[in-house]
Amino acid sequence: MNVQLKELFDIIGERKTIDYSITADKLSEYGGYSFASPVAVTGEIENRAGVVTLRFKTFLLWITPVTDV
């Protein structure tokens, strides 16, 4: 995911929302992690008085195999 931030840094009060998901198949290409569903990210990047902040939430379902105890 790429986000263009030039305008956000140039304009005080500017906001960009984030709503992105990546499939489990695509994630396995980046390190072999197994997820039961797509990973979703939502959030907002905001320039308040020249200070840029990022707030986000990540949603995922991760199933680990049960081993013998």
N, C-alpha and C positions, 0 to 999 in steps of 0.2 A: 504494500500500500504506500503510495506517495501522496503527500499533501503539499500543495504550493503555499508557502507562507509569506512571500514577499509583501503582498498587500496587507496581510495581517500585521506585520511589523511596522508598516508605513502608516496605517490608519488607526488612531486610538479609537477604541470602541468596536472595532471589527471583530467578528466571530466566525468561526468555521465549525460546523458540526461534523462528527465522525459517525458513520454507520457502515461497518465493514464486517464481512465474515470470510473465513477461509475453510475449505473443506478438509476433512480428515486425511484424504489422499494427498493433498498438497502439503499438509503439515508433515507427513511422514517423510517427505523429501528433505526436510530440514533437520534431521537428527533422529529419526526413527521413533518418535513418540506416537503412542496409539491413543486416539480419542474416539469416543463412541458417537460423536456428532460434530458438526462444524463448530469452530470457535468463532464467537461473535464479539466485536468490540464496538461500543457506543461511547460517545463523549463529545467534548467541546474544547476548542482552543480559542482563547479570548485575549485580546489586548486591552487591559484596563490601566489607564494612566501610564502607558508605556511599558507596563509589566505584562509579559505574555505568559499565560498559564495553560496547562493541559489538565483536564479532568476526564477520566475515562472509567468504564466498567468492562470487565471481560467475563463472558459467559462460556462455560465449557462443561462437558461431561466426560470424565476420565475414569475408565474402568481398569482396575488392576486385577491381574489373575490371583485367585486364591491358592495359596500354597499349603501343603500338608503341615499340620501343627504338631 
